[in-house]
Amino acid sequence: MLKWSSGDGRPRLLSNRGFNMSKITIALEAAVAAVRANMPADGQPQSARQRVLVDRAFAQIIKLIAPRIRHFIRQYGLVAHWDDAEQVCAIAVHRGIQAYDPEKAQFTTFVNWQIRGELQSLRFRLMTDQRPSAKKVEAVTVSLDAIAGGEDGEGQSIVASIEDEDALGRTESGASDYLARQAMASLTDSYVDHLRNIGVERIRRKAQPKKAPRAEAGTRRSVWRTGKSMLDPTELAELEERLEHNRKVVEGRLFEMTALETADDENSVAKERVRQIAKRAAKTMSDLAVADPRFTMMAEYRQSMLAPAAAH
């Protein structure tokens, strides 16, 4: 807030903290106030008139602080990068307007530190060899756009010499293979867990105590044998052995993730058993993929592959 003071008989503008304000400071405060007054409220679109007024006020601010921008550019040694320096100064002014609080400082003071910070950051980005750590190792800043001699004697930029045209394809292929392997491993784990739950439930039912015979023919009450239902460790070990065998069959026969070990003298019965395990596993995992949202993409892909076959 600005107010007038005439302590010595001459009217002067004072800030809300009682300091004298120059004409440039007064003009800056007015222009910043105009920008902030024409900024739209949260969630509201900015009208065309507001945009015009904001652009005019912002141009006035840049014009008023242009001398100090030129001074700071020279002070930070960025004359060779004048266009970039002016651009970051404009960004600093814009950020300063957004974060400015008239109750804490004058805009002319607040924006100075914004400009200094942006120019310091630009200098570190453009001239990294000016840092003390870079000077210790005698580092030299090299522009990637600098022209260097190629193998055929023609000039080419450093970016062109180090660019790998096949890098994107290899990266996408590697990422696709990794995601596919992870999906197959997760689906195999879900299949094994499904079989384990079924097997454990069967063992639990088998281990449940049976009803004792009735003492009298006319008695309707059932009498249960005492004792708790315990799972047989031997049966659990056999179950885990079968599950491990099924996992190897799935990984080797369906997904080809691992080599399926087969003996040279393997008979036709064992081969048929492996084929049946793989067939049942494919059907079960297909149902699991449909029911589990983690494998929605795999289920949709399967449906898209089956649709043309069903049409024929």
Summary of the structure (lengths in Angstrom):
residues: 312
radius of gyration: 39.2
end to end distance: 80.7
largest distance: 124.4
contacts: 733
relative contact order: 0.05
helix: 65%
strand: 5%
